[in-house]
């Protein structure tokens, strides 16, 4: 067997519900509340810190709010989301600025896809943690 047997001790309904909540949160933070200053600024070679901090703070605050409404004891997951989000976005920003990746660059969509996949995997593991600790 390629993968070890896994216990199904996580409630599927809870996992799906939290994935929906965290996906909606991600869309709000990444697409509705992220302005051009954040989107462009966080990928610059210099001056990236403030736009990146603002963008990731939105993610952290929204995650904290959504979780605190249902599972207040897990409020700290907003800080975890913030830390992971800032790491992923900064690494993407380093690639963008170092290699001159613009929309016409062959790596542009690869970086966007990898970035979004890592964020959704983060949400998946947060959802598992929330349900396992509910």
N, C-alpha and C positions, 0 to 999 in steps of 0.2 A: 504494500500500500504506500503510495507516494506521500499522503498526508496522514498524520496521526488522527485517531478517532477524536472527535470533539464533542463535548457535552453540549446539550441544547438547553442550558440552564438560563438563557436570556429569553425573556418574553418577546416573541416576535412582534406583537402589537406595539409594545413600548419602543422597540428598536425602530420600527417603521415610523411611528409617531415622532420620535426625536429626530430621525433623519429628515423628515419633512420640515420640522421646526427649524433645524439647523441649516437646511438648504434654503429655506425662505430667508433666514437671517443672513446667509451668505449673499444671496441675490440683493437684498436691501443694502448691505454694507459695501459690496463690491461694485454694484451697478447703479443703485439709486442714490446713495449718499457719497460715493466717491466722485469728486469733481476733477477737472483737468489738472489743477494744481497738484493734487495728490497723485493722480495716475501717471502724469509725466514726471513730476518732481521726484518721486520715490525711486526712479530709475536713473537719475542723473549721476554723473561722476562726482559732482560736488553739490552741496545744498540738498541732499536727499533725506537727511535725518528728520526734519520737521514734517514734511509731507508724509513720510513713511510712518512716523509716530502717530500723526493725526489719523491716518487711514486705519492702522492697526488698533488704535484706541477705540475707534468706532466698532470694530469687530469684537474687541474685548468687552466693551460696555453692553452691546446688544446681547452677546452670549450670556453675560452675567444677569442681565434683566430677564431674559427668557427662562433661564434655569432657576433663578431666584423665585420666580412666580410659582413654580411647581415643586422644586426641590431646593429650598433655601440653604440647606446644609452643604450643597455642592456649588455655592456661589463662586468659589475659587477657580472653577473651571474656566471662567472668563479670563483670568490671568494666564491660565495654561494656553487657551486659544490665542490670546495676545502674543505670548512668547513664541509659539509655533508659527503663527501668521507672520510675525516680523522677521523670523529667520528665513522662511520660505521666500517672502517678498524681497528681502535684502539680497539673498543669493541670486534671485532672478535679476534684480537690479544690477548686481555686479556683472552678470553675463551680458546684460543689455548694454551697459556703459563700456565695458572692456572690449567687447567684440563689435560695437557699433550696430547693434540689432535694431532696425527700424521695421516698419510694416512691410517694406519690400524685401527685407532680408530673408534668406531661406530658413533661418532658425526662428523667426518671429512666432509662427503658429505653434511650433514645437514647444517653445518656452511658455506660451499662453496655456497650451494643453497640459504640460507637466505641472505648471503652477496650479491650475484649477484642479487637476487630479489629486495633487498633494493636499490641497485644502479640503477636498471632499473626503479623502481618506482620514484626515484629521477629524472631520465631523463624524465620520463613521465610528472611529475609536472613542470619541467623546460620547456618542450615543450609547455605545456598548457600556462605557463606564457609568453613565447616568443610570441606565436600566439595571445594571448589576448592583448598584449602590442605592437603589430606591426601596 
